[in-house]
Amino acid sequence: MNTRSRTRLNQTPEWTALGKHREQLGTTHLRQLFADDPRRGTGFTLRVGDLHVDYSKHLVTDETLRLLRELAAATGVAELRDAMFRGEKINTTEDRAVLHTALRAPRDAVIEVDGENVVPGVHAVLDKMAAFSDRVRSGEWTGHTGRRIKNVVNIGIGGSDLGPAMAYEVLRSFTDRELTVRFVSNVDGADLHEAVRDLDPAETLFVIASKTFTTIETITNATSARNWLLTGLNAGQDAVAKHFVALSTNAGKVAEFGIDTANMFEFWDWVGGRYSYDSAIGLSLMIAIGPDRFREMLDGFHLVDEHFRTAPAEENVPLLLGLLGVWYGAFFDAQSHAVLPYSHYLSKFTAYLQQLDMESNGKSVDRDGNPVDWQTGPVVWGTPGTNGQHAYYQLIHQGTKVIPADFIGFAEPVADLLPGLVAQHDLLMANFFAQTQALAFGKTPDEVRAEGVAEELVPHKTFKGNHPTTTILADRLTPSVLGQLIALYEHKVFVQGAVWNIDSFDQWGVELGKVLAKKIEPVLTGGQGGEQLDSSTAALVEAYRARRGR
Ligand SMILES: O=P(O)(O)OC[C@H]1O[C@](O)(CO)[C@@H](O)[C@@H]1O
């Protein structure tokens, strides 16, 4: 999409208007905004699917939101969104369509890339995944020695790991508890070691997940896993077929590795790695939760896709959340964004979002290659509450940084919690509600004094408040709700990339390190190339080699 004729973001009248509005807003406190509008707590809320989204504790007024929507209109967010859904090649630096939304489209949808409807192919792979998952889950698929598969080890990295690993944790209460499912990503041999050391190779299935099937970490771990298997089984290459399947776009490389392409589950170059866990990359998850739950999850994604595509700007939740992030980055100098789930099952959720958001929007040139002179993607971070409360919340409450935060919670605990533990849910959720309240409204010096606090301690015990948060509340954490949440964040990231005029779907920034590692590796084992290193790296490599006796 050519954006050369587009006015630079910070030279648009809409940006200027927002800047002026920000000055007028000054230090207006949330206390004031709530006092001015007694219905703010119910009025500043939206719903999408099962998600109740409260944005009342943001440093915005109706006027702010109107100006932000005008910025979205001026920067062509809706046009780019429609182009994405139509299958146009909006990932210009890689000349690719961006169609993760096709992965959850219904069977009768028609979405074309280069004149070909991709939806039948999507469903053919989903059906093949379902048939395979059923065979593994029922015990019909056996290993080389005829034993039932009891362990599934997913080997992948980045988008080929974070999504299924996160979703497996989130949906643990929906998994077949008889199956052991583990995820290996790190090229540190310790990762594979810990994953397989107590497993019986005769009962273990390796799922090798790699879009390109060239990623060095994954191919190295997959090769080591194959050696472990063949040694453990005391078998030849023919044992691989019953213990290895591949998830990839690259049939040639899969065959080269020795995996029968009949056991390959395909996806396509229009699925970005970080947008791929609802494709074949979700196979380990599907084996764990079963095809029906997986399809429920896809329906959840689709529900939010349709909302994003069709809801008017005033009601469009991903649009709103994306614009709020633009607002804080540009006009409050917010550098980071915290995602704080109040569910233990969401323990890997923020790590997943880190790749989704930071690999997508960690860019500093616009889509035409010009340097941007506005903030782009934030540092995304966070861990589940209430653990964070006893670690870093101090800085959010009383530090010097502006950190917008998302709080995600559920009205009901997951279904299979031990009965004695269900009562703890109220305490968890009391913390959930208390934190956003404290962050928004704080505690004034007078309130502190009224508690009889000694004057010299008053500044220390004062909370200035005015920290912006979004609260996302759902009834229960189900496969559908997980799909809804992920699609919500995917489209939020999309909105921000569109406003900032960056390509959210490439990731050139990860390449240089890979190239340099390839050059350094032989030097570590005594090969050539050390003389080309800078003096710092050369000295570090030398120290490493000395330690390893080389
Ligand atoms: O699935 P692959 O091709 O092994 O790539 C893994 C990951 O590597 C990256 O390309 C970054 O290095 C991610 O975008 C991707 O998710």
The ligand as a Gaussian input file, in Angstrom:
#p B3LYP/6-31G(d) Opt

LIG

0 1
 O        8.483000     -20.561000      12.655000
 P        9.885000     -20.236000      12.341000
 O       10.114000     -20.052000      10.866000
 O       10.822000     -21.286000      12.904000
 O       10.244000     -18.853000      12.990000
 C       10.188000     -18.678000      14.378000
 C       10.177000     -17.229000      14.774000
 O       11.338000     -16.584000      14.297000
 C       11.031000     -15.250000      13.920000
 O       11.150000     -15.154000      12.556000
 C       11.946000     -14.276000      14.571000
 O       13.260000     -14.691000      14.499000
 C        9.599000     -15.039000      14.372000
 O        8.953000     -14.062000      13.676000
 C        9.046000     -16.401000      14.226000
 O        7.852000     -16.537000      14.940000

